[in-house]
Amino acid sequence: MDKIDTQGMYKIYDTWDKIAHNSYYTKHDPIDYSDIDHIVFAGMGGSGAVGDLISSILSKTNIHVSLVKGYLLPKTVDSNTLVITVSVSGNTIETLTVLDTASKKNCKLIAFSSGGKMESFCEKKRIDYRKIEKIHSPRTSFVSYVYSILGTLNSIMPISKNDIAESILEIKDISKKISSSNLSKTNPSLNLAKWMSGIPLIYYPGGLQAAAVRFKSSLQENAKSHAIIEDVIEASHNGVVAWERPSEVKPILLKGRNDYVKTKERWEIIKEYFEKNGIDFKEIESTRGSILTKLVGLIYLLDYASIYHSVLNGVDPTPVHAIDFIKKRL
C-alpha cells in the first residue's frame, strides 16, 4: 500500500469515522434561513459529490433540489432559493462563476471551501462563508464537507440528528471491515477490487444514484479506469441489449436494502438474464438505516474498493494529471 499509494490516501480513509464525527460535532456557526423551498447546490468533482448526496437525502421532502455541475444557475432561482456553493480548493472556476451570478440575485447564499478565491470573494461581498479544511484532496475530504455542511445547515435540512449519528456509527462499523488493518478475505472492498476487471458497469436504483456517480468518479480518479453507470430501470429498456454481444464490461449491481418492490423484481430478472447467459456479475447491497446511512456506507465501501483496485494494478491513486492539464488552460 505504501509503495504504490505514495501520498497515503488510504490512511485518510482509515480515519473517515473520526473525521465524520469531528466534522459534525465540532461547534458550528449555524445558519437559519426561513421560507426555503428550493436549494441549488453547485460544485464539481469531489465537491459536487456532496451535492449528489444531499440531493438524494432531500428527494423525499418538499424542498426541490437543483444540482449545478457547470457555470449556469437555474432560471427558477428566487427569494425562496438557497444557493450553496462548494469548492474544496476554493478555486474551481465553474463554481466561482455560479457564486458570482448568485451574488447578484435575490436569493439566499452560502459558500464552503478551504480558502482560495472563494474565501476572498465572500469576504469582499459579505457573503455567508464557512472555511473547512481540505484533507489530502477534494475527494478524500468528502465526509469532512458532508458533516460540516449538515452541522451548519441542520436547521433547514429535514435530517434528524439521530440519522446523522447513525450514519457516523455505520462508517465506524464499516471501517473495521474494509480498512487497511483487515487485508483479508473478509474485506468486502478488497474482494470487489480483486474481482473488477475490464470496464465496470454500475447499475443502480434511483435512490442510490449518488453512490453510483461517486463510485464512477472514484474509479476514474483513483484507479485511472473507465467506468459506466446506468439506472437499472432505464437500462432495461435499452442498455441491456448490449449484453447480446461478448464484452469486456463487468456488471456491478448496486442494490438498496429497502428498494421499491418493483425495483427488487427488476433486479431478479436482470440476475436471471445474466446467469442464463453466463455473464459474471457482482452484487453490492447497502446497509439498513436512513438514506444518509445507506449512501455514506456505500460510498465508503466503494471508495476504498477504488483505492485497493488502483494499488492492485500498480497505480498511484492520488495524482490526476489529466485534470491538472485542463485546469492550467482555463
ABEGO torsion letter per residue (X at the ends): XAAABAAGAAAAAAAAAAAAAAAAABBBBBBBBBGBABBBBBBBEAAAAAAAAAAAAAAABABBBBBBBEABBBAABBAABBBBBBBAAGABAAAAAAAAAAAABBBBBBBBBAEEAAAAAAAAAGBBBBBBBBBGBAAAAAAAAAAAAAAAAAAABBBBAAAAAAAAAAAAAAAAAABAABBBAABAAAAAAAABBEBBBBBBBAAAAAAAAAAAAAAAAAAGBBBBBBBAAAAAAAAAAAAABBBABBBBBBBBAABBAAAAAAAAAAAAAAAAAGBBBBBBBBBBEBAAAAAAAAAAAAAAAAAAAAAAAGBBAABBAAAAAAAAAX
